[in-house]
């Protein structure tokens, strides 16, 4: 998530000589009258200094919500008295020896064969090398309309029409028509790019089935040739939520989040997101959320509102209704 911490909307708490914490300031007349800071990812520093920088940050910030943090950051927050809950998993794919044989990646093999048979070609090209952005904008807009959604930033960096340092752009074409794109953000260690984060994809509705996965696999071939270690597919929200031993989780909220994954896919395709990434059979790592005021459902809703994923409308009222019924069931079950 470090590359995403450089977005213009974010602010940065800097501890000289140690690192920084990136956060989104959020204030709302209904949701957060006194204001919250929503921290994106881990502090950007040596993990050995997590407790030091978080202690300094929390002394300066009373109402904070952390999202998409790892276990080490969760351990540091636990030591500072902050509740930490599982929030989903992140999937990584090794670039070397990514074997498509066998049952577990059979769907990927099927998609690859279909795309090759239908003549889909994949190539890398900088966004600035296009004579016009009209085709790319049309591709992006068609994808958003087909998904019935809009551009979201913060956790996923919005697509940029400008060249960015170490960001890679791959494209798919079919019958001389641009049908898909994928954007990969760099992941660094010791000042070297060691892998990539699959941050953005756009696929036309008429593209052959499996084009998105084919794009990723073809990009991974190039990354392997360059000696890169892995590609991250990012987070599958609310999938396989687990607590970490020693973390002070909110048990009720964790049950409601699991219920949301199972029953409330009309607000976000939780199951579809997870199912698609499961087909890659990658390495899975738990990611977490935390809140200084406790990991209550209200704090989760504030987080969703701050990230632009929650609007007050008919669907929102359905959500509240479902959750209220589930909460009542949990209370009866625990009494």
N, C-alpha and C positions, 0 to 999 in steps of 0.2 A: 504493500500500500504506500510505500515511501514516495513513489513518483506522483501519486494522487495528492499528496500533502502539499504540492506546489501550486494547486489551483488558486486562482485570483480571489475566490469567495472566502477562502480560509484565512485565519489569523494564526500567528505563531508565538508561542511562549518560549523564549530562548533562555537557556541557562548557559552562560558563557563557559566555553571550554568543555561542555558536556554534550549538548545537543538541543533539540527543540521538540515541542509538542504542538501538533497542528489541530486546530479546532474551528468549528463553525459557530459563531455567536448567534443565538436564537432568542428572540423575545416576541411574545404574542399576548394580546389582551386576554385571551381565554386560556391558552395552553401554558403560557409561561410569563406571567406578569413581571416577575423579578429577573427573568432571563436565565438561560442555560448556556453552557458551552458543550458542544457535541464534539468529542475527540474522535478523529478518524485514524484508525490503526494504532500501532505501537508508537511510543516516543522514538524519534529518529536519533538514536545514540547507541553506544555500547550497551547491550542488555545488562551488563553488570551494574550499570548506572540507572536502571529503571526506577528503583526505589528512591534514589536521590532526586531525580528530576521530577518524578510524580509527587513526591512530598512537597517540593517547592511549588509545583503547579497547583496542587490542592490548597496550599496556604493562600494562594492568590485567587482561587476559584471555588466558590462554595457549592454551586449546583452544576454538576458535571455528569454527562453520560458518555461512556466509552463504547465504541462499536468496532467490530472486526479486529479484536486484539488477540494475541496468541497466549499460550499457557504461561510463559514466563512473565508477561505483562500482568496477567491475571494473578499470578503468585505475588507480585510486588504490590498490587492493589489490595489483595487480601491481607497482606502484612500491615497495610495502612487502614484496615477496618472497613473496606469497601466490599459490598456484595458482588459476586461474579457468577454469571450464569452462562451455560452453553447457548450458542445462537445458531449453530449450523456447522457445516464442514467446508473445508477448502480442498480442492482436488489438484494434485500436481502430476504431471506426466513426464517420465524420463525421456529425454531426446534420443539416447542411445539404446539400442536393442528394444525398441518399441514394437514388439512382435504382435502381428495381427492373426496369427494362427491360433487355433483352439476355440473353445466355446465362449469364453468370457468377452472376446472382442469380435464375435461373429458379425454383429450388426455393423461395426466399422468396416469390416472386410466387404460386406454386402454393399454398403454405401460407396466405398472406394471403387469397387468393380462397376457399379452402375454409372458413376460419374465418368470413369475412364471409357466405358462402353458408349456413352452418349456424347463423348467429345468435349467434356469440360476441361478447360486448361487453367492453370494457376500460375500467376507471375507476381513478382515483387516490383513495386513502383512507388516512388515518393509522390505524395499528394501534390507537391509543387511542380511535378513534371507533366501534369495534365494541362492541356491548352485551355480548357474551360472546366469549371467545377459544376456545370449544369448537370452532366450525366451522374456525377457522384451525389449531388443534392437530390436528384430524382430517385436514385437508388435508395438513399436514406429515407426520404419521405414516403416512398412506397412501402418500405419495411415498417415504418412507424404506423402508417395507416392500417396495414394488414394486421398488426399486433394490437391495434386499438389503444396505443400508448403515446407517450411523448418523451422528449429527451430528459434524462435524469443525469445529474452530476454528482459530485461529492464522492460516493462510494465507487462509482464508475465515472472516470473522467469523460466529459463530453467530447465528442469527436471534433477534432480541429482540422481546419482547412489550411493550416500553416505547417511547415516542416518543424519538427520538434527533435531535440537531441536524443539520439539512439532509439527513437520510436520507429517501428517497422510496419509497413503497410503492404498487405498481400491482397490480391484481387483474383476473382474467378470470372471467366468469360465463357459464353456458349453461343455458337453460331455468330461470332463476331459481336456479341452484345455483352456488356458488363452486367453480371447477375449477382455478384456478392463481393463483400470485402471483409477483411479482418485486420484489426489494429492490435499490435503487441507492444506493451510498455516494457522498458528495460528493468531488470532486477540486478542490483549491483552487490558485489562483495569485494572489498579491498580495491576499490576504484576500477574494477573490471566488471563488464556485463557477463553474468553467469547464466542467465535465463531470461524468460519473458513472461509477462502477465497478459493473458488474452483479455483485453479491456473492452473492445467494441467489435460487434459484427453486424452486418446488414446483408440481408438475403432477399432477393425478389421472390414473391409468392410463386411465380412460375418456374423457378430454378429447380433442377432435378433434385429429388429427395436425397438428403445427405450431403448437399453441397457445402454447408457450413462445416461439418466434420471433415470433409475432404480438404477444405482450405487449411484447417488446423494441421492435419497430417502432412500435407505438402510443405507447409511452413516448417514443421518440425524436422523434415529431411534437410532443409537448408541449415537450420540451427545445429543439427547434429554434425553436419559437415564443417561447421565453424567451431565445434568443440563446446557448444553450450550444453548446460546440464539438464535443464528441465523447462517446461512450460506450465504455468499455473492457469487453471480454468476459472479461478476465483471461487467465490462463496456460493454454496447452496443454502439459502436461508431456511432455518428451522428444521433442516434435515438431520436425522440421527443426533439429536440434541443429547449431550451427556454432560454431567458435572465432573469436575476434577477433584479427586480426593484432597481435602484441605481447604477447598474454596467454600465460602459461606454463601450458598445459593439460596434463592427464593423458590421454595418448592412449589408453591401455588402457581407462580408465574410460569415456571418451567412446564407444569402440566397444561396450562392454558396455551402455551406456545406449541406444544406437541399437538394439542387439539386443533389449533389454527392450521398447522401443516396438513392435518388429515381432513378437515372439514371446510376450510374457508378459502379454497383455491379460486373462488370468484374474485377475490381482491388481489391476488398475485399467484402466478402459476408455480407454487412451491414444488408440487410433485413433478410437474413437467420439467422444471429446471433440474431437479435432482436426478430424474430418470435419464435425461439426456447425458448428463455428465457421468452417470454410473456406467454408461455403455463404453466409456473409455477405460474403465477398470484401472484407474490411477491410484496414487497414494493419497489417503484421506487424513486430514488433520482437523481437529476440533478448533473452532474459533468462538470467541466469547463476547458478551456485553457486560457492562458494569455501570452502576450509578451511585453517586454519593448519597442520594436520598433513598437508597434501597431499590432493588430491581422489581419494583411494583409494576403492575400492568399500566398504570398511568405514565410511568417513566418510559415504558416501551412505546406508548402512543405519542408522547412528546417527541421521542426519537423519530418515529415515522413521519410526524408532521414536519419536523425540522428538515428532514431529507426530501420533503416534497412528495411523499408517498401516501399521504392521508388527507382527504378532503371531506368536509362535512356535506354529505349528500345521502341519497337513499341507500347506497351500498354501505356507507359508514354506519348508518342506523342499523342495518342488518348485522354488521359486525358486532356492534354493541349488544344487540339482542342475543346473538349466538353466545357471546362471551358471558353475558349475564346469566343465561341458562346454564352454561357449563360451570360457572363459578358456584351457582346454587347447588348443582349436583355434587361438586367437590366438597362443599361445606357439609352437605348432608352425609356424604360418604365418610367424612372425618369426624363426625359428631357421634 
